[in-house]
Amino acid sequence: MSVAASETSSSSVPEYLSWDELQQLPEEVAGEIELWERKVIWNRRAPVGHQRFTRRLCNAIEASARRAARDSTDGGVEQCWDVDVETNVFFAEDKSSFLTPDFVVRRCMLADADTFASDAVLIGEVLSSSDTPKRREWKTARYAEAGIPWYWEVELDRTSQDISAVRAYELIVVPSAGLEVKLLRPALYGLVGEWEPRDVGIDISAPFDIHIPWEELAF
C-alpha cells in the first residue's frame, strides 16, 4: 500500500530502499530520489528556470539528432537517437543503482523501455545551487565508470538565469597495462568543447553532428 504523501517526508524515508520499495512511495516523493547500491540520494526538483533551459537545450539536441539520423548511416544501418529529460538511467539490472540526469541521449528503443547506462550515449546536467563540486565530481565519476561516451554540463547565470556556458566532455579510458600502480580512476571525462553567449552557437560532430544557434537557447 502506498504511503500517503502528507505522511511522507525525507525524515521518514529509510536510508536504503530497493527499487520495488521506492515504487511504493508517493510519486512526488519518489521523483526526488535516486539510488546508489540501494542508498537513498535526494535529488530535489529544480526551479522553473532550470527546467525551462533543460527543455530548450533538449529540443535543440533532438532537432540535431533527427537531422543526423536522416543524413547518416553506420554500415548501411540507419542511426537513430532518443532525447529525453529527467529520465532514470539504471546502472544495475535490479535497478538498485540509478541516477536521473537532466537530459539523456540514448540509442532508439521502445518508448516505454528502461534506460540503462549501456544504452546512453550522452548524459547532461544543468547545474544548480545543490550541485556542489563534490556532488558533481561523484556523479560524473559514476557516468565515466559506466562507459557513457559523452557528458555535457550547462551553467546558468545566477542573476539572469540565462545559460552562461555549455561544456562538452568526452570519455577517456586510460590503459592500465604496464602500470605499477592501480589507477584510482581509469575512466574520466576530458573537456573538448565550451560555448558561451558570445559564440555563434554550439557546433560539435559527436556523438552526431550537433549544430545549435545560440539564439535558440536565449529566447
Secondary structure as GFF3:
##gff-version 3
##sequence-region A 1 219
A	DSSP	three_ten_helix	5	7	.	.	.	ID=ss1
A	DSSP	three_ten_helix	10	12	.	.	.	ID=ss2
A	DSSP	alpha_helix	19	23	.	.	.	ID=ss3
A	DSSP	alpha_helix	27	30	.	.	.	ID=ss4
A	DSSP	beta_strand	33	36	.	.	.	ID=ss5
A	DSSP	beta_strand	39	42	.	.	.	ID=ss6
A	DSSP	alpha_helix	48	71	.	.	.	ID=ss7
A	DSSP	beta_strand	73	74	.	.	.	ID=ss8
A	DSSP	beta_strand	77	78	.	.	.	ID=ss9
A	DSSP	beta_strand	81	85	.	.	.	ID=ss10
A	DSSP	beta_strand	89	90	.	.	.	ID=ss11
A	DSSP	beta_strand	98	99	.	.	.	ID=ss12
A	DSSP	beta_strand	103	107	.	.	.	ID=ss13
A	DSSP	beta_strand	115	116	.	.	.	ID=ss14
A	DSSP	three_ten_helix	117	119	.	.	.	ID=ss15
A	DSSP	beta_strand	120	126	.	.	.	ID=ss16
A	DSSP	alpha_helix	133	145	.	.	.	ID=ss17
A	DSSP	beta_strand	150	156	.	.	.	ID=ss18
A	DSSP	beta_strand	163	173	.	.	.	ID=ss19
A	DSSP	beta_strand	187	195	.	.	.	ID=ss20
A	DSSP	beta_strand	201	204	.	.	.	ID=ss21
A	DSSP	beta_strand	210	213	.	.	.	ID=ss22
A	DSSP	alpha_helix	215	218	.	.	.	ID=ss23
###
